[in-house]
Amino acid sequence: MARSEATPSPRRQELLEAAYAHALRSGLADLSLRPLAAEINSSPRVLLYLFGSKDGLVRALLARARADELAALRRLAAARDPAAGLGPVARELWRWLSEDAHRGLLTLWVESYARSLVEPDGPWAGFASDTVEDWLTLLAASQRPEVRDTEAGLARRTLVLATLRGALLDLLATGDLERTSAAVHALLAEGE
């Protein structure tokens, strides 16, 4: 019987963090409990007990990655003057997204986003749509109140989100920071 996620044990949290570090390096596509358990000094039985199943572990890892990403993005957005509008926040988000230090998290995000689209009933269920809502909410907080609740405000947030995600996919595929950054900055300049 698996432990309740409502009362996580310190050991569950420790193993989740170790598994998360592994996922940032290796992704989730080929996740197998036996090799993972050996790498993080556990056993498949302990992982199954603490997370209920492999899918339970994947869901916990996705929640951990999403929390990590949102915390960083919220810090970036909070550091900006809301009166400045969406552009400065979007530029800061791009700066953060394009840093080498975040490649593992962002590659994991892309993998999870894609898997949620092709396996809508698996542990990735809802990941893509949830992250769209996360980002749109974050970007809305960066818009001036008179713009935020309009159709044009939602359209602008959607365009910024699509630009950041498209440029991120391009950057991860090509490594061309100069070109992708120029494209992001050009689009953001058009909206101001």
C-alpha positions as CSV (number, residue, x, y, z in Angstrom):
1,M,0.0,0.0,0.0
2,A,1.4,3.4,-0.9
3,R,1.8,6.3,1.6
4,S,-0.6,9.2,1.3
5,E,0.8,12.1,-0.7
6,A,-1.0,14.4,1.9
7,T,1.5,13.3,4.5
8,P,4.8,13.0,2.7
9,S,7.6,11.5,4.7
10,P,11.1,13.1,4.9
11,R,12.3,10.0,3.0
12,R,9.8,10.5,0.2
13,Q,10.9,14.1,-0.1
14,E,14.6,13.1,-0.1
15,L,14.0,10.5,-2.9
16,L,11.8,12.9,-4.9
17,E,14.6,15.5,-4.9
18,A,17.1,12.8,-5.9
19,A,14.8,11.6,-8.7
20,Y,14.2,15.2,-9.8
21,A,17.9,15.8,-10.1
22,H,18.1,12.6,-12.2
23,A,15.2,13.7,-14.4
24,L,16.8,17.1,-15.0
25,R,19.9,15.3,-16.3
26,S,18.2,12.4,-18.1
27,G,14.6,13.3,-18.8
28,L,11.6,11.0,-18.2
29,A,11.3,9.2,-21.5
30,D,13.3,6.2,-20.5
31,L,12.6,6.3,-16.8
32,S,12.9,2.8,-15.3
33,L,12.5,2.2,-11.6
34,R,15.3,-0.2,-11.1
35,P,18.1,1.9,-12.6
36,L,16.7,5.1,-11.0
37,A,16.4,3.4,-7.6
38,A,20.1,2.2,-7.8
39,E,21.2,5.7,-8.7
40,I,19.4,7.4,-5.9
41,N,20.2,4.8,-3.2
42,S,16.8,3.3,-2.9
43,S,14.9,0.3,-4.2
44,P,12.0,-0.1,-6.6
45,R,9.9,-1.4,-3.8
46,V,10.5,1.7,-1.7
47,L,9.7,4.0,-4.6
48,L,6.5,2.1,-5.3
49,Y,5.6,2.3,-1.6
50,L,6.2,6.0,-1.4
51,F,4.8,7.0,-4.8
52,G,2.2,4.3,-5.4
53,S,3.4,3.5,-8.9
54,K,5.8,4.6,-11.6
55,D,3.0,6.9,-12.8
56,G,2.7,8.3,-9.3
57,L,6.4,9.1,-9.3
58,V,6.2,10.7,-12.7
59,R,3.3,12.9,-11.5
60,A,5.3,13.9,-8.4
61,L,8.3,14.8,-10.6
62,L,6.1,16.8,-12.9
63,A,4.6,18.7,-10.0
64,R,8.1,19.3,-8.6
65,A,9.4,20.6,-12.0
66,R,6.3,22.8,-12.4
67,A,6.7,24.3,-8.9
68,D,10.4,25.0,-9.6
69,E,9.6,26.7,-12.9
70,L,6.7,28.8,-11.5
71,A,8.7,29.9,-8.4
72,A,11.5,31.2,-10.6
73,L,9.1,32.9,-13.0
74,R,7.2,34.5,-10.2
75,R,10.4,35.9,-8.7
76,L,11.3,37.4,-12.0
77,A,7.9,38.9,-12.5
78,A,7.7,40.3,-9.0
79,A,11.0,42.1,-9.4
80,R,9.5,44.2,-12.2
81,D,7.4,47.3,-11.9
82,P,3.8,46.3,-12.9
83,A,3.3,49.8,-14.4
84,A,6.0,49.0,-16.9
85,G,3.7,46.5,-18.7
86,L,4.3,43.2,-20.3
87,G,7.4,43.9,-22.4
88,P,10.0,44.2,-19.6
89,V,8.7,41.1,-17.8
90,A,8.7,39.1,-21.1
91,R,12.3,40.3,-21.8
92,E,13.4,39.2,-18.3
93,L,11.6,35.8,-18.7
94,W,13.4,35.3,-22.0
95,R,16.7,36.1,-20.3
96,W,16.0,33.5,-17.7
97,L,14.7,30.9,-20.2
98,S,17.7,31.3,-22.4
99,E,20.3,30.8,-19.7
100,D,22.4,27.6,-19.9
101,A,21.8,26.9,-16.2
102,H,18.1,26.2,-16.9
103,R,18.5,23.8,-19.8
104,G,17.7,20.6,-17.8
105,L,14.5,22.1,-16.4
106,L,13.4,23.4,-19.8
107,T,14.2,20.2,-21.7
108,L,12.2,18.3,-19.0
109,W,9.3,20.8,-19.5
110,V,9.4,20.4,-23.3
111,E,9.4,16.6,-23.0
112,S,6.5,16.6,-20.4
113,Y,4.5,19.1,-22.5
114,A,4.8,17.0,-25.6
115,R,4.0,13.8,-23.7
116,S,0.9,15.3,-22.2
117,L,-0.4,16.0,-25.8
118,V,0.2,12.5,-27.1
119,E,-0.6,10.6,-23.8
120,P,-3.6,12.6,-22.4
121,D,-4.6,9.8,-20.1
122,G,-1.2,9.0,-18.6
123,P,0.7,10.7,-15.8
124,W,1.3,13.7,-18.0
125,A,-2.4,14.3,-18.3
126,G,-3.2,18.0,-18.2
127,F,0.4,19.1,-17.9
128,A,0.4,21.2,-21.1
129,S,-2.9,22.9,-20.5
130,D,-2.0,23.6,-16.9
131,T,1.3,25.2,-17.8
132,V,-0.4,27.4,-20.4
133,E,-2.8,28.7,-17.7
134,D,0.2,29.1,-15.3
135,W,2.0,31.3,-17.8
136,L,-1.0,33.3,-18.9
137,T,-1.8,34.1,-15.3
138,L,1.8,35.1,-14.7
139,L,1.8,37.3,-17.7
140,A,-1.6,38.9,-16.9
141,A,-0.1,40.0,-13.5
142,S,2.5,42.0,-15.6
143,Q,-0.1,43.9,-17.6
144,R,-1.5,47.2,-16.7
145,P,-5.1,46.8,-15.2
146,E,-6.7,48.7,-18.0
147,V,-5.3,46.2,-20.5
148,R,-5.4,43.0,-18.5
149,D,-9.1,42.2,-18.7
150,T,-9.6,43.0,-22.4
151,E,-9.6,40.7,-25.4
152,A,-6.6,42.6,-26.7
153,G,-4.8,42.0,-23.4
154,L,-5.4,38.2,-23.6
155,A,-4.3,38.2,-27.2
156,R,-1.1,40.0,-26.3
157,R,-0.3,37.6,-23.5
158,T,-1.0,34.6,-25.8
159,L,1.3,36.1,-28.5
160,V,4.1,36.7,-25.9
161,L,3.6,33.2,-24.6
162,A,3.7,31.6,-28.1
163,T,6.8,33.7,-28.9
164,L,8.7,32.7,-25.8
165,R,7.8,29.0,-26.1
166,G,8.6,28.9,-29.9
167,A,11.9,30.7,-29.4
168,L,12.7,28.3,-26.5
169,L,12.1,25.2,-28.7
170,D,14.3,26.8,-31.4
171,L,17.0,27.6,-28.9
172,L,17.0,24.1,-27.4
173,A,17.1,22.6,-30.9
174,T,19.8,24.8,-32.4
175,G,21.7,26.5,-29.5
176,D,21.5,29.8,-31.5
177,L,21.0,32.3,-28.7
178,E,21.8,35.3,-30.8
179,R,19.2,34.7,-33.4
180,T,16.4,33.5,-31.1
181,S,17.0,36.5,-28.7
182,A,16.9,38.9,-31.6
183,A,13.5,37.4,-32.7
184,V,12.1,37.6,-29.2
185,H,13.2,41.2,-28.8
186,A,11.9,42.2,-32.2
187,L,8.5,40.9,-31.5
188,L,8.3,42.5,-28.1
189,A,9.4,45.8,-29.5
190,E,6.4,45.6,-32.0
191,G,3.9,45.5,-29.2
192,E,5.1,48.6,-27.4
